[in-house]
Structures are given as C-alpha cells and as structure tokens.
Amino acid sequence: MKKRNLLTIFAAIVALVLAGCSSGASSEPIKIGSKDFTESLIISEIYAVALEDQGLTVERVPNIASSVIPESIENGEIDLYPEYTGTALLTIFELPLETDPDKVAETVRAAYEEGGELTTLDYAPANDSAGLAIKTSVSEELGITTISDLQEKADQIRFASQGEFDQREDGLPGLTEAYGPFNFKSSTVYDNSLKYQVLLNDEADATPAYTTEGQLSNKEEFVTLEDDKNFWPPYNVMPVVRQEVLDANPEIAETINNINKDLTTEKVIELNAKVDIDGEDYVKVAKDYFESLQ
C-alpha cells in the first residue's frame, strides 16, 4: 500500500515537472505597440494579424503617445511598433537632416543598434511626410504638379494655412529658403481639421498636408505636389523591434518585411480613408487588408 502511494506521488511530481517545462517552453506574447492615430493603429494591427498567422502569440498595446513610445520600447513595455524614419532621425536621435531614404534608414538603424537592445526591420515604401495638397482642378488649369510650380504661380493661389505652418522651420520659412518666396494671392488660417472642406468649398486652392491622409484618396478633388527639391526628409514606415525578442522569434523579420514591401503610400492612403472617411473599424480594415495579401 505504501509502495503504491509512493508511486502515485512520484507520478504526480513527474506530471507537475513536465507541465512546468511545457509552460516554460511556450513563448512570451509579443507586445505590439502603436501610436495614437489611425495610421499607426492600422499598421500595428496588420503586423499583429500577420504574426498570429505564423502561430505567434501577440499582445496589443495601442494608443501610446508619440512622445512616450520610444521610452516604452526601451523599457520593454512593448516589443515592436511602427515608427517613421524621419521621426527617428530628427526627433528621437536629433541627427543631421538627410533626404535619401536608404541613407536615413541606415543611419537610424545604426543609432538604434548602438545600445544593443533595439534594431529595425526593412522600411516600407509608404512615406507619411509633410507635403502640400492642391485642388486637382487648379493643378490641371495652371499646370501645377510640383512645389516649384506652386512657388512660380503662387500669386494665383489662395493658400489655406494652419497658422503654425507659417512659423515652423519645416514649414513655410524652410520652403521659402529652399524654393524662393511664396507670394500667395491670399493666405488664411484655418483649423487643420477643416482644410479639405475649405478646398471643397472653393474657399482656398492649396493647403499643407501629410502625404498619407485619407482625404487624398479623392484624386478627383485633391493632388499632392511633388517635393522636387527634396526639402522634406522621408518618413517611411519602419518597424522598431527589441533585439532579444527578434532573437527568440527570428520569423518576425521575414513576416513583417513581407508586409512592408507592399505597403505603399497609396495603399496607406486607402487604408486611412476606410477608417477616417468611411468610418470602418481599424481592426477590420487591417484584417481585410492582410487577407487580401494571401
């Protein structure tokens, strides 16, 4: 009887040990963060769905303030998130201005890897840079397709500014230094949220923009001007990842890089439009997009 009890206890101990080993072997959830705006939410969700499709466990950490998220990944509160090359270059690391996308990506990767804890994956073609949008009808009528064209014909353009654009170094003062003076026919300050409606109402002809805004999906009404003198640096989507997490899950790199190679500016504009204009949920938009790639 005693021998049977000992065997039973021994079997129970073995079972517990095996269970503990099995638990320890399972990977920790990969914590994917996002910034607190539509585009970042969509892209981080696409990453999450793609990694889950590879059998990895994912924990979502959405809506982190842009000013806080670099510290969040340094501290291990998140393991991966979509950053922008220009933001990393100029804001996070405060490095000299560079406009070649490959050189910016190389410089930023080296800066992240200096501490040994972080690295970056391949950047996407999608470029969420500052820019200028103009009414398509005005662009066609006056032959304005570049910022140089706009500068040359500024006296025929009613400009819808947002106030701070007229003061910022990377706004009108910098553009003036790069392209020459913009002697607009008129320049009126509007709330940023109203700028496209102002153009639709024919109260203005051109406005500052970000190059992946969902409203730019309406090609019949709006067109983005080419920054032909490369005044603005590139802001390509670029994942930042903790090195230890990448070492433990090397399939992350191939999975995310495969997503990024097809993530163009036009595609991100479409995805943003589905959420910001059509009112779809970003989780659904991200899932639908991922499934369209299969």
Summary of the structure (lengths in Angstrom):
residues: 294
radius of gyration: 24.3
end to end distance: 60.8
largest distance: 102.2
contacts: 928
relative contact order: 0.17
helix: 50%
strand: 18%
